[in-house]
Amino acid sequence: MAQNIYDNLDFFSGYSQLPRQVHGLAGAPEWPTLRAMFPHVAGKRAVDLGCGFGWVSRWLVENGAKTVLGVDLSENMISRAREVTTDTAIDYRIADIETIELPEAAFDFAFSSLTFHYVRDFDRLARMIHRSLTTGSHFVFSIEHPIFMAATRPHWIEDEDGRKTWPVNRYAIEGERRTDWFAKGVVKYHRKIGTTLNVLMRAGFNIEAVDEFAPSVEQVRENPALEDELERPMMLLVSSSR
Ligand SMILES: C[S@@+](CC[C@H](N)C(=O)[O-])C[C@H]1O[C@@H](n2cnc3c(N)ncnc32)[C@H](O)[C@@H]1O
């Protein structure tokens, strides 16, 4: 059973105050890059894995997707998604993507944002997603970048020029990592970039694009807090096709 940290009260109240949850996609600096990886979504049957508050599920129907299935383990996240959604083309369900079996060839687009690093068995998940998609479909997702996950947090050290640096710890050792973020002992799973991409290819996906997201100069100018994200990649964005 996956850890359901988003139903922990302290975690949920901290997480809900993040700019990306208050302002939605406008508060997510990687969103323009991620959206550029999408195929045309009009008329598509989409699935949003770990949909959270449903920001992307709603964007998909607003941009013509025929239906969206939004899946999340957390009752808190799904309740909020249901509260703020009126479109009946979106079906939100509470389910664990670690074990869920989606119907075969039921979707034309699979998406996930910042969720797969909570999943222990990415191999099973990638194969299941592949089966659930029709031929020619796209599968686009973001995860916490493995270098970010392996970097020392929350403390940094200063290099000889006084710049903040985050030493990377045991990058080659894959598997469970625990971190304190809004709550103690949040469980995540570290996989090397190569492992993630090889899992996708073994499942039958063609890799279309990979982006180690870093904010642009303009984004840092507008929001100087993003400066740290230039020191190590924070997110890995992947676009693939079946
Ligand atoms: C960082 S949030 C991202 C939410 C949303 N995709 C977004 O970008 O705003 C991660 C989400 O993954 C969900 N999640 C984590 N493990 C999961 C699992 N095993 N099955 C389904 N959802 C999971 C969490 O409940 C949470 O809503």
The ligand as a Tripos MOL2 file, in Angstrom:
@<TRIPOS>MOLECULE
LIG
   27    29     1     0     0
SMALL
NO_CHARGES

@<TRIPOS>ATOM
      1 C1          2.8130   16.7460   -5.9580 C.3       1 LIG1
      2 S1          1.1290   16.2310   -6.0490 S.3       1 LIG1
      3 C2          0.7510   16.6330   -7.7420 C.3       1 LIG1
      4 C3         -0.7080   16.8610   -7.9760 C.3       1 LIG1
      5 C4         -1.0610   17.3090   -9.4000 C.3       1 LIG1
      6 N1         -0.6930   16.3240  -10.3820 N.3       1 LIG1
      7 C5         -0.3940   18.6390   -9.6690 C.2       1 LIG1
      8 O1          0.6210   18.6660  -10.4020 O.co2     1 LIG1
      9 O2         -0.8750   19.6610   -9.1570 O.co2     1 LIG1
     10 C6          1.2490   14.4610   -6.0950 C.3       1 LIG1
     11 C7         -0.1000   13.7700   -6.1230 C.3       1 LIG1
     12 O3          0.1070   12.3790   -6.3170 O.3       1 LIG1
     13 C8         -0.8140   11.6880   -5.5170 C.3       1 LIG1
     14 N2         -0.3110   10.3190   -5.3020 N.ar      1 LIG1
     15 C9          0.8360    9.9600   -4.6490 C.ar      1 LIG1
     16 N3          0.9600    8.6200   -4.6520 N.ar      1 LIG1
     17 C10        -0.1110    8.1390   -5.3410 C.ar      1 LIG1
     18 C11        -0.5490    6.8320   -5.6720 C.ar      1 LIG1
     19 N4          0.1410    5.7460   -5.3180 N.pl3     1 LIG1
     20 N5         -1.7100    6.6810   -6.3670 N.ar      1 LIG1
     21 C12        -2.4280    7.7860   -6.7480 C.ar      1 LIG1
     22 N6         -2.0640    9.0490   -6.4510 N.ar      1 LIG1
     23 C13        -0.9110    9.2250   -5.7550 C.ar      1 LIG1
     24 C14        -0.9110   12.5070   -4.2510 C.3       1 LIG1
     25 O4         -2.0520   12.2010   -3.4860 O.3       1 LIG1
     26 C15        -0.8960   13.9270   -4.8320 C.3       1 LIG1
     27 O5         -2.1880   14.3890   -5.1180 O.3       1 LIG1
@<TRIPOS>BOND
     1     1     2 1
     2     2     3 1
     3     2    10 1
     4     3     4 1
     5     4     5 1
     6     5     6 1
     7     5     7 1
     8     7     8 2
     9     7     9 1
    10    10    11 1
    11    11    12 1
    12    11    26 1
    13    12    13 1
    14    13    14 1
    15    13    24 1
    16    14    15 ar
    17    14    23 ar
    18    15    16 ar
    19    16    17 ar
    20    17    18 ar
    21    17    23 ar
    22    18    19 1
    23    18    20 ar
    24    20    21 ar
    25    21    22 ar
    26    22    23 ar
    27    24    25 1
    28    24    26 1
    29    26    27 1
@<TRIPOS>SUBSTRUCTURE
     1 LIG1         1 GROUP 0 **** ****
